Amino acid sequence: MTEHVPNPGGTLANVSRRSLLQGMGAGVFVLAAGLPVATPAQDKKFGADGMPNGWRDDPAIFISLAEDGTVTVTCHRSEMGQGVRTSLAMVVADELEADWARMRVAQAWADEDRFGNQDTDGSRSLRHWFMPMRRAGAAARMMLEQAAAAQWGVAVAEVRAGNHVVVHAASGRSLSYGALAKAASALPVPDRSSVRLKPASAFRYIGKDSIGLVDNRDITTGKAVYGIDARVDGMLFAVVARPPVYGGKVASHDASETLKVPGVVKVVAIDPPTIPSEFEPVGGIAVIARNSWAAIKGREALKVTWEDGPNAVYSSDSYRARLSEAASKPAKIVRNDGDVDRAMAAAAKRVTAEYYIPHLAQSPMEPPAALVRIVNGEAEAWACSQAPQVTRERLAKRLSLPVEKVKVNVTLLGGGFGRKSKPDFVVEAGICSQAMDGAPVRLMWTREDDLHHGYYHTVSVERLEAGLDSSGKVTAWLHRSAAPTIGSIFAPDPKHELPFELGMGLVNLPFDIPNIRAENPEAPAHVRIGWYRAVSNIPHAFAVQSFVAELAHAAGRDPKDYLLELIGPARLIDPTKVGDSWNHGEDPQRYPIDTGRLRRVVEAAAQGIGWGRSLPKGSGLGIAGHYSFVSYIAAAVEVAVGERGRLSIPRVDIAIDCGPMVNPDRVRSQMEGAVIMGAGIATSAEISFRNGRAEQDNFDTYELTRIDSAPRDIRVHLLPAGDYDRPLGGVGEPGLPPVAPAIANAVFAATGKRIRQLPIRDQLST
């Protein structure tokens, strides 16, 4: 079902777990024996980098070498367009000195003990695994060199691996990697301290643009297998009617008409969880059929009376007013530098603004989908999952099976953006399979399901106040952020943002201001709040960077110059010194906030777009910069506002400093995608609620960036990476936060109208 075979042309291809294991039985030798061994006290304990405690950089976990010379790299992170399968293989191939045409990629199954943390989130796959994968590749290369030296009876220092062969230059002898596979597999893995990494000057793949995505051929020819493509013999199909209000449940239902629909075989009740639901299904009625059309028509024929529960009172307009009221009063202090009250009282001018960001839906092009079957007390799932280990655990718990009796196979993801980190849809499929005595059931969500029953990006009201001296310099800064927290899906009723949310542009504000206070008012949740690409960086960056432009106007200053003045001189900031206790799970000594790097991306974006150039009437430039996921991004935007307020975006220049880059082409692609997604957030995307129900049904009402509204010219500026011994920054998420405020600031420059709520939509036509 998930089988992929190597391309006949010899280019990098995909292999499934099944074909990998079959190949091992036919002569593949794994390049080391043994796995990382944890003591009982360390079992399933991982460091901030996601690797098991006591981890040894053992190439056996990720690399296998066949006697025909084929190298297979197991990718333990999910592929959703960011290119992680390609990039991890590039790292291994470079240090292994492998021929790219002989490389293959296998997707890892869920196995916490073997692979460590497999969650594909937080823009950390390459950030955390660049060095371990380098060391694994280098260790395998050294083992091949050692095997060749032993066969020739020469010192290992006299041989050198390169382009899939080991050469003894003095005698002119050479051995292929395949010929050395068996002997190398019997050798011990070199100790980490003895592993010899290549100098960056010798890289053949890392940092180069010549490598295409390993999945390109399958994707473009329709062979790629996504969650919605999973198929096995005898498979049934299912959809679920879910409570329209979060926390609601079925009061009564009549399935008599549903069971008359040709193809429908069973109707199954799914019990609702106790709130909070974490990653559990919300409950409802599942319709199982022999084809998807019958399942959908059967659901339409269901007669269900819903008990809406306490969240039926939730409406976006009234909740916004509640957040605004909370943000107008003193609240829980989460950062407090200097004496803000005293500085405000002494200010020559005070400026206040309030910003609103609505709920957003991740809305990946591929809605959630999963296939589960249960045979002889063992469950096997195929799913487009960003979190296969969590999926495995939740599925085992709901099916009352030991975790070791559950397998989760990871397909390609047709987008994720955080939605597919929550395995509720896989659990639903498991419930349906169990109800059918283990028969395979593929459960699908429609677009309407996705928009009505998701884990939404939080709604937010951000209130900022600043005191300026007589020269226009900011002497005091107060920021109140009121937003329901992601923690609400894990605990009964938390009302404050979690440390990791606060550390996304609120408490770690990198401005050179003597008096700063950040406060976090209470904000109860009435829907499921979940991860969305860039998470709380979106509302915090929109508010902060929009407010900077407002302050520049109040001071009679150029917005770009004023932003640079607020950032201040180049310096290193310990995140923990500004209240960022989470810091994205990173070591603050290894990842200080570098204001010099933030300054440089602002300057690069401004230079790229030609900041300060004259523009026709109705056009304007805006700029914003932001630090997130240990990367530095700035966006400079040109907008044009025409008749009846029609907004177009002729050009965007986005600059990134993410440290060393493995795959520059993917970095550019991620920035381009962030600009397009950010344009949708700024101009059209919104999930609103009335009487507890989401008001948007499909892409006609939840508007993403359309072709005619997309920025016409996106230019990505990659700042020099520097030494590859430096830590990598994230790439998948940090491009998003500065886009919306840069667009809003450009609108003000073009029209004089200040945008303080998203989306812009029809604000320019009035």
C-alpha positions in Angstrom: 0.0 0.0 0.0 2.8 2.4 0.9 5.3 0.9 -1.5 7.6 3.1 -3.4 10.3 1.7 -5.7 13.6 3.3 -6.7 13.3 5.3 -9.9 14.9 3.5 -12.8 16.9 6.6 -13.8 19.0 6.3 -10.6 17.9 9.5 -9.0 17.1 9.6 -5.3 13.9 7.8 -4.6 11.6 6.6 -1.8 11.4 3.2 -0.2 8.8 2.0 2.2 9.5 0.4 5.6 8.4 -3.0 4.2 10.7 -2.8 1.2 13.6 -1.6 3.4 13.2 -4.6 5.7 12.8 -7.0 2.8 16.0 -5.6 1.3 17.8 -6.2 4.5 16.9 -9.8 4.3 18.3 -10.0 0.8 21.7 -8.7 1.6 21.5 -5.2 3.1 24.0 -4.8 6.0 23.3 -2.1 8.6 26.4 -0.1 9.3 26.5 -0.9 13.0 25.0 -3.1 15.6 23.0 -2.0 18.6 20.9 1.0 19.5 21.1 3.7 22.2 20.6 2.0 25.5 18.7 3.8 28.2 18.7 2.9 31.9 15.2 2.3 33.4 15.4 5.8 35.0 16.1 7.3 31.5 13.5 5.3 29.6 11.7 7.6 27.2 13.5 10.6 28.6 14.7 13.2 26.1 16.7 16.3 26.1 15.6 19.7 24.6 17.0 18.6 21.3 14.6 15.6 21.1 17.4 13.0 21.4 17.3 10.3 24.0 19.4 10.7 27.1 22.6 8.7 26.6 22.3 9.0 22.8 25.2 7.6 20.8 25.4 8.9 17.2 24.8 5.4 15.9 24.5 5.2 12.1 22.5 2.0 12.5 19.5 4.0 13.4 19.3 6.0 10.2 21.7 4.5 7.6 21.7 1.1 5.9 24.1 0.1 3.0 23.3 -2.7 0.6 25.9 -4.8 -1.1 24.9 -3.2 -4.4 26.0 0.2 -2.9 22.5 1.6 -2.3 22.4 3.8 0.8 19.1 4.2 2.5 18.5 7.0 5.0 15.6 6.7 7.3 13.8 10.1 7.8 12.2 10.2 11.2 10.4 13.6 10.7 7.2 14.1 8.6 7.4 15.5 5.1 4.7 18.2 4.5 6.5 20.2 1.8 9.3 21.7 3.9 11.8 19.2 2.3 13.0 17.5 5.5 13.3 14.1 3.7 15.7 15.7 1.2 17.6 17.8 3.7 18.4 15.1 6.2 19.5 12.8 3.3 21.8 15.6 2.0 23.5 15.9 5.4 24.1 12.2 5.6 25.2 11.9 2.0 27.7 14.7 2.4 29.5 13.4 5.5 29.3 9.8 4.1 30.9 11.0 0.9 28.1 9.2 -1.0 27.1 9.4 -4.6 23.7 11.2 -4.6 22.4 8.9 -7.3 22.9 5.9 -5.0 20.8 7.4 -2.1 17.3 6.4 -1.1 15.0 7.6 1.6 12.7 5.5 3.8 10.1 7.1 6.1 10.3 6.1 9.7 7.4 4.6 11.6 6.5 5.7 15.0 9.1 4.4 17.5 10.1 6.7 20.4 12.8 4.4 21.7 14.6 4.1 18.4 14.3 7.6 16.9 13.8 10.0 19.8 11.3 12.8 19.4 9.6 12.5 16.0 7.3 15.6 16.3 7.6 17.7 13.3 6.9 21.1 14.7 8.7 24.1 16.2 10.9 24.5 13.1 13.4 22.3 14.7 14.0 19.2 12.5 17.2 20.4 11.0 18.0 22.7 13.9 18.2 19.7 16.3 19.3 17.0 13.9 21.9 18.6 11.7 24.9 17.7 13.9 23.7 14.2 14.9 23.1 13.3 11.2 26.4 14.7 10.3 28.1 12.6 12.9 26.2 9.5 11.9 27.2 10.0 8.3 30.8 10.7 9.2 30.9 7.6 11.5 29.7 5.4 8.7 32.3 6.9 6.4 35.1 6.2 8.9 33.9 2.6 9.3 34.1 2.1 5.6 37.6 3.5 5.5 38.6 1.3 8.4 37.2 -1.8 6.7 39.1 -1.0 3.5 42.4 -0.4 5.3 42.0 -3.7 7.1 41.4 -5.5 3.9 44.5 -4.0 2.3 46.7 -4.2 5.4 47.5 -0.5 5.4 47.1 2.3 8.0 43.6 3.8 8.0 45.2 7.3 7.6 46.4 6.2 4.1 42.9 5.7 2.7 40.2 8.2 1.9 36.5 7.8 1.1 35.0 9.8 -1.7 32.0 9.6 -4.1 31.0 6.1 -3.0 34.4 4.5 -3.1 37.4 4.1 -0.7 40.7 4.8 -2.3 44.3 3.9 -1.4 46.1 6.6 -3.4 49.6 5.1 -2.8 48.7 1.8 -4.6 45.9 3.1 -6.8 43.5 0.5 -5.3 39.8 1.2 -4.6 36.8 -0.5 -3.2 33.2 0.4 -3.6 31.0 1.0 -0.6 28.9 -2.0 -1.5 31.9 -4.3 -1.5 32.8 -3.0 2.0 29.3 -3.1 3.5 29.6 -6.5 5.2 33.0 -5.9 6.7 32.1 -2.4 7.8 28.9 -3.6 9.5 30.9 -5.7 11.9 33.0 -2.8 13.2 32.3 -0.8 16.4 30.8 2.7 15.9 33.5 5.4 16.5 33.2 7.3 19.7 31.7 10.8 19.2 35.0 12.4 20.3 36.9 10.6 17.5 34.4 11.3 14.6 36.1 13.3 11.9 33.6 15.8 10.3 34.3 17.4 7.0 35.2 21.1 6.8 32.5 23.2 5.3 34.7 24.0 2.3 34.5 20.3 1.3 30.7 20.1 1.3 29.3 18.7 -1.9 25.6 18.9 -1.1 25.1 20.9 2.1 24.4 24.5 1.4 24.1 23.9 -2.4 21.1 24.5 -4.6 21.6 21.7 -7.1 19.5 19.1 -5.2 15.8 18.7 -6.0 13.2 17.3 -3.7 13.4 13.5 -3.4 9.6 13.4 -3.7 9.3 15.6 -6.8 8.9 12.8 -9.3 6.2 10.9 -7.3 4.3 14.1 -6.6 4.3 15.4 -10.1 3.3 12.0 -11.6 0.6 11.3 -9.0 2.4 8.4 -7.4 2.9 10.1 -4.0 1.0 8.6 -1.2 -0.7 11.0 1.2 -3.0 10.1 4.1 -6.0 10.5 1.9 -4.5 8.0 -0.6 -3.9 5.1 1.9 -5.5 2.0 0.6 -5.6 -1.7 1.5 -7.8 -4.6 0.3 -11.3 -4.7 1.8 -11.2 -1.1 3.0 -14.3 0.7 4.2 -14.8 4.4 4.4 -16.1 6.6 7.2 -17.1 10.2 8.0 -18.3 11.6 11.3 -21.2 13.9 12.3 -19.7 15.9 15.1 -21.2 18.3 17.7 -21.4 21.8 16.1 -20.4 23.4 19.4 -17.2 22.5 21.2 -18.2 20.5 24.3 -21.6 19.5 22.9 -22.9 16.0 22.6 -25.6 13.9 21.0 -28.9 14.2 22.7 -30.6 11.8 20.4 -30.3 10.4 16.9 -32.2 8.5 14.3 -30.1 6.5 11.7 -33.0 4.7 10.0 -32.7 6.8 6.8 -28.9 6.6 6.9 -29.0 2.8 6.9 -31.2 2.9 3.8 -28.5 4.6 1.7 -26.9 2.1 -0.6 -23.4 1.2 0.6 -23.8 2.2 4.2 -22.9 -0.7 6.5 -23.0 0.6 10.0 -23.5 3.7 12.2 -21.3 4.0 15.3 -21.6 6.3 18.2 -18.3 8.0 19.3 -18.4 8.9 23.0 -17.4 12.5 23.8 -14.4 13.1 26.1 -14.5 15.0 29.3 -13.3 18.6 28.7 -10.5 19.3 28.1 -10.3 16.9 25.2 -6.6 17.2 24.4 -6.2 15.1 21.2 -9.3 13.0 21.7 -12.2 13.1 19.2 -15.0 15.5 20.1 -17.6 12.7 19.8 -20.5 12.3 17.5 -21.9 9.7 15.1 -19.7 7.8 12.5 -21.2 6.5 9.3 -19.2 3.6 7.8 -19.8 2.6 4.2 -18.3 0.8 1.2 -17.4 4.0 -0.5 -16.8 7.7 0.5 -19.9 8.9 -1.4 -22.2 6.6 0.5 -20.6 7.6 3.8 -21.2 11.3 3.1 -24.7 10.8 1.8 -25.5 8.6 4.8 -24.2 11.3 7.1 -26.5 13.8 5.4 -29.5 11.5 6.1 -28.8 11.3 9.8 -31.3 12.9 12.1 -29.4 14.2 15.2 -30.5 16.4 18.0 -27.5 18.1 19.7 -27.1 19.2 23.2 -24.8 22.3 22.7 -23.4 22.7 26.2 -21.9 25.8 27.8 -20.0 27.0 24.8 -23.2 27.8 22.9 -22.9 31.3 24.2 -19.6 31.9 22.4 -19.8 34.6 19.7 -16.8 36.4 18.2 -18.2 40.0 18.6 -19.0 39.7 22.3 -15.8 37.8 23.1 -13.8 40.4 21.4 -15.4 43.0 23.6 -14.5 40.8 26.6 -10.9 40.6 25.6 -10.7 44.3 25.0 -12.1 45.0 28.4 -9.5 42.6 30.0 -6.7 44.2 28.0 -7.7 47.7 29.3 -7.0 46.8 32.9 -3.8 45.8 34.9 -3.2 42.1 34.7 -0.7 39.4 35.5 2.8 40.8 35.0 5.1 38.5 32.9 7.9 41.0 32.4 8.8 44.1 34.3 11.9 46.1 33.6 12.5 49.5 35.1 9.6 51.7 36.3 7.0 51.9 33.5 4.4 53.9 35.5 6.9 56.6 36.5 8.3 56.8 33.0 4.7 57.0 31.5 3.8 59.8 33.9 6.9 61.8 32.9 6.5 61.2 29.1 6.1 64.2 26.8 3.6 62.2 24.7 1.7 58.9 25.2 0.5 56.7 22.4 -2.0 53.9 22.8 -3.4 51.4 20.3 -5.3 48.1 20.4 -5.0 45.3 17.8 -7.3 42.4 17.0 -6.4 39.1 15.4 -9.2 36.6 14.8 -9.2 32.8 15.0 -7.5 31.1 12.0 -7.7 27.6 10.7 -4.6 25.7 9.5 -6.7 24.5 6.5 -4.1 22.3 4.8 -4.9 21.4 1.2 -5.2 17.7 2.4 -7.8 17.6 5.1 -7.1 15.1 8.0 -7.4 11.4 6.9 -6.3 8.1 8.3 -6.6 4.4 7.7 -6.6 1.9 10.6 -7.0 -1.9 10.7 -6.8 -4.3 13.7 -5.6 -7.9 13.1 -5.0 -10.4 15.9 -5.0 -7.8 18.6 -2.6 -5.5 16.8 -3.6 -2.2 15.2 -1.8 -0.6 12.2 -2.5 2.9 11.1 -1.5 4.9 8.0 -1.8 8.7 8.6 -0.7 12.1 7.5 0.6 12.8 11.0 3.1 15.4 12.3 3.3 13.5 15.6 3.4 9.8 15.0 4.4 8.9 18.5 1.6 10.8 20.2 -0.7 9.2 17.6 0.5 5.8 18.6 0.0 6.5 22.3 -3.5 7.9 21.9 -4.6 5.2 19.5 -3.4 2.5 21.9 -5.1 4.1 24.8 -8.5 4.5 23.1 -8.3 0.9 21.7 -7.2 -0.5 25.0 -4.1 -2.0 23.4 -0.5 -2.0 24.6 1.6 0.6 22.8 3.9 -2.1 21.4 0.8 -3.6 19.6 0.2 -0.4 17.6 2.1 0.6 14.5 1.8 4.0 12.9 3.0 4.5 9.4 3.6 8.1 8.3 2.5 9.1 4.8 3.3 12.3 3.0 1.3 15.3 4.3 -0.5 17.6 2.0 0.2 20.5 4.3 0.1 20.5 8.1 0.7 23.9 9.7 0.2 22.3 13.1 -3.2 20.7 12.5 -1.8 17.3 12.0 0.0 17.3 15.2 -3.3 16.4 16.8 -4.3 12.8 16.2 -8.0 13.0 16.9 -8.8 11.9 13.4 -6.6 8.8 13.6 -8.3 7.8 16.9 -11.7 8.2 15.1 -10.5 5.8 12.4 -9.4 3.3 15.1 -12.8 3.5 16.8 -14.5 2.7 13.5 -12.2 -0.2 12.7 -12.7 -1.6 16.1 -16.5 -1.3 15.6 -16.1 -3.3 12.4 -14.2 -6.2 14.2 -10.9 -4.8 13.0 -11.8 -4.4 9.3 -9.7 -1.6 7.7 -11.5 1.7 7.7 -10.3 4.9 6.1 -11.8 7.9 7.8 -11.8 11.3 6.0 -12.6 14.8 7.0 -14.3 17.1 4.5 -13.2 20.8 4.2 -16.3 21.7 6.1 -15.3 19.3 8.9 -11.9 20.8 9.0 -13.2 24.4 9.4 -15.9 23.5 11.8 -14.1 21.1 14.2 -10.4 22.2 14.2 -7.8 23.3 16.7 -7.9 27.0 15.9 -5.2 29.5 16.1 -6.0 31.7 19.1 -8.0 34.9 18.9 -6.2 37.8 20.4 -6.5 41.4 21.6 -3.2 43.2 22.0 -3.1 46.6 23.8 0.0 48.6 23.7 1.0 52.0 25.2 4.2 53.9 24.9 5.6 57.0 26.5 7.8 59.3 24.3 10.2 62.0 25.4 10.4 65.4 23.7 12.7 64.0 21.0 10.3 61.2 20.1 12.3 58.5 21.8 10.4 55.7 23.6 11.0 55.8 27.3 8.3 53.4 28.5 6.5 50.4 26.9 3.4 48.5 28.1 2.0 45.5 26.3 -1.1 43.5 27.4 -1.8 40.4 25.4 -5.2 38.8 26.0 -5.7 35.4 24.2 -7.0 32.0 25.1 -4.1 29.5 25.5 -3.2 26.2 23.9 -3.0 24.9 27.4 -6.8 24.9 27.5 -6.8 21.6 25.7 -4.7 20.0 28.4 -6.1 21.4 31.6 -9.6 22.1 32.9 -9.7 25.9 32.7 -6.4 27.8 32.3 -6.8 31.4 31.5 -3.2 32.6 31.0 -0.8 32.0 28.1 1.8 29.3 28.7 5.5 30.3 28.9 6.2 29.2 25.4 3.4 31.4 24.1 4.7 34.4 26.1 8.2 33.8 24.7 7.0 34.3 21.2 7.5 38.1 20.8 5.9 39.3 24.1 8.3 38.9 27.0 11.4 38.5 24.8 10.9 41.9 23.0 14.4 42.8 21.9 14.0 46.6 22.1 16.5 49.0 23.7 13.9 50.6 26.0 14.7 51.2 29.7 11.2 50.6 31.0 9.2 47.6 29.7 6.2 45.8 31.2 4.3 42.9 29.6 1.0 41.7 31.1 -1.2 38.8 30.4 -4.9 39.2 31.2 -7.2 36.2 31.7 -8.8 34.8 28.6 -10.9 31.6 28.9 -11.2 29.3 25.8 -14.5 28.3 24.2 -13.1 26.3 21.3 -10.1 24.0 20.8 -7.0 26.1 20.6 -4.0 24.5 18.8 -0.7 25.1 17.1 -0.8 27.1 13.9 2.3 27.9 11.9 4.4 30.4 14.0 1.8 30.2 16.8 1.7 33.3 19.1 4.3 35.1 17.2 1.6 36.1 14.8 -0.5 38.3 17.1 2.5 39.5 19.0 4.4 40.5 15.9 1.4 42.1 14.3 0.8 44.3 17.3 4.4 45.2 18.1 5.5 45.9 14.5 2.3 47.8 13.7 2.7 49.9 16.9 6.3 50.7 16.0 5.1 52.3 12.8 2.5 54.2 14.7 5.1 55.5 17.1 7.3 56.5 14.2 4.5 58.5 12.8 3.8 60.2 16.1 7.5 61.1 16.4 7.7 62.3 12.8 10.3 59.7 11.9 10.9 57.2 9.1 9.4 53.8 10.2 12.5 51.8 9.2 14.9 54.2 11.0 12.6 54.2 14.0 12.5 50.4 14.1 16.3 50.2 14.0 16.5 52.8 16.8 14.2 50.7 19.0 16.3 47.5 18.3 19.3 49.5 19.3 23.0 48.6 19.0 24.2 45.1 18.2 24.2 43.1 21.5 23.4 39.6 22.8 20.4 39.2 25.1 20.0 36.3 27.4 16.4 35.3 26.8 16.0 34.3 30.5 16.9 37.8 31.5 13.8 39.2 29.8 11.4 36.6 31.2 11.6 34.1 28.4 11.7 30.9 30.5 10.9 28.7 27.6 12.9 30.0 24.7 11.5 27.3 22.4 13.2 24.6 24.4 16.7 25.8 23.6 19.7 26.5 25.7 19.8 30.3 26.3 23.6 30.3 26.3 23.6 28.6 22.9 20.8 30.7 21.5 21.0 34.3 22.8 18.9 36.9 21.0 21.3 38.8 18.7 20.0 42.3 17.9 22.8 42.8 15.4 21.3 40.0 13.3 17.8 41.5 13.6 19.1 44.9 12.5 20.8 43.3 9.4 17.6 41.6 8.1 15.7 44.8 8.5 18.4 46.7 6.6 18.5 43.9 3.9 14.8 43.9 3.3 14.7 47.7 3.1 17.6 47.8 0.7 16.0 45.1 -1.4 12.7 46.9 -1.9 14.3 50.3 -2.4 13.1 51.9 0.8 12.5 55.6 0.4 11.9 55.5 -3.3 9.0 57.6 -4.7 5.8 55.8 -5.5 2.6 56.8 -7.3 -0.5 58.0 -5.4 -2.2 55.1 -3.6 1.0 53.1 -3.2 3.1 52.7 -0.1 5.9 50.8 1.5 5.8 49.0 4.9 8.3 47.1 6.9 8.5 44.8 9.9 11.0 42.5 11.6 10.7 39.7 14.0 12.8 37.1 15.9 11.3 33.6 16.3 12.5 30.0 16.3 16.0 31.4 16.7 15.9 33.0 13.3 15.7 36.6 12.2 13.3 37.7 9.5 12.2 41.1 8.1 9.6 41.8 5.4 9.4 45.0 3.3 6.2 45.3 1.3 4.8 47.5 -1.5 1.1 47.8 -1.8 -1.2 49.6 -4.1 -4.8 50.6 -3.2 -7.0 51.3 -6.2 -10.6 52.2 -6.7 -13.2 51.1 -4.1 -10.3 50.1 -1.9 -9.0 47.2 -3.9 -5.7 46.1 -2.5 -2.8 44.6 -4.5 0.7 43.7 -3.4 3.1 44.3 -6.3 6.2 43.3 -4.4 7.6 41.8 -1.2 11.2 41.6 -0.2 11.8 39.2 2.7 15.2 38.7 4.3 16.2 35.9 6.6 19.2 35.1 8.8 18.7 31.5 10.0 22.4 30.7 10.5 23.9 28.0 8.4 21.7 26.6 5.7 21.5 23.0 4.6 19.2 23.4 1.6 19.0 27.1 0.4 16.3 26.3 -2.2 14.0 25.0 0.6 14.7 28.2 2.6 13.6 30.3 -0.3 10.5 28.2 -0.8 9.6 28.4 2.8 9.9 32.2 2.7 7.9 32.5 -0.4 5.2 30.3 1.1 5.2 32.3 4.3 4.7 35.5 2.3 1.7 34.0 0.5 0.2 32.6 3.6 0.9 35.8 5.5 -0.9 37.8 2.8 -4.0 35.7 3.4 -3.8 36.3 7.1 -3.5 40.0 6.5 -6.2 40.4 3.9 -8.9 37.7 4.1 -8.6 34.8 6.5 -10.9 34.6 9.5 -12.8 32.1 11.5 -15.7 33.7 13.5 -18.2 32.1 15.8 -21.9 32.7 16.5 -23.7 30.8 19.1 -20.7 28.5 19.5 -20.7 27.6 15.8 -18.0 28.4 13.2 -19.5 30.6 10.5 -17.2 29.6 7.7 -17.9 26.5 5.7 -15.4 26.2 2.9 -12.9 28.3 0.9 -15.6 30.5 -0.4 -16.1 32.0 3.1 -12.7 31.1 4.6 -10.6 32.9 2.1 -7.0 32.0 1.6 -4.7 33.9 -0.7 -6.0 33.6 -4.3 -3.9 33.8 -7.4 -5.2 37.2 -8.3 -4.5 38.6 -4.8 -1.1 37.0 -4.3 2.0 39.2 -4.2 3.2 39.5 -7.8 7.0 39.6 -7.1 8.5 37.9 -4.0 12.3 38.3 -3.6 14.0 36.4 -0.9 17.3 37.6 0.6 19.4 35.0 2.3 22.0 36.5 4.6 25.4 34.8 4.8 25.3 31.7 6.9 28.7 31.9 8.5 30.5 29.0 10.2 28.6 25.6 10.0 29.6 25.0 13.6 27.1 27.7 14.6 23.7 26.5 15.5 21.0 26.5 12.8 17.8 28.5 13.2 14.3 27.5 12.2 12.9 28.1 8.7 9.4 26.6 8.4 7.6 29.1 10.7 9.6 32.3 11.3 8.9 33.8 7.8 5.2 34.3 8.7 5.0 36.8 11.6 6.4 40.0 9.9 4.3 39.7 6.8 0.9 40.9 8.0 2.3 44.0 9.9 4.5 45.0 7.0 1.4 44.9 4.7 -0.7 46.9 7.3 2.1 49.4 7.6 2.3 49.8 3.8 -1.5 50.3 3.7 -1.1 53.3 6.0 1.7 54.7 3.9 -0.5 54.4 0.8 -3.8 55.6 2.3 -3.3 57.2 5.7 -5.7 54.5 7.1 -4.3 52.6 10.1 -5.1 48.9 10.2 -5.6 47.6 13.7 -7.6 44.5 13.1 -7.2 41.6 10.8 -8.2 40.7 8.2 -8.1 43.9 6.2 -10.9 42.6 3.9 -13.2 45.5 3.2 -11.7 48.1 5.6 -10.3 50.1 2.7 -13.6 50.4 0.8 -15.2 52.5 3.5 
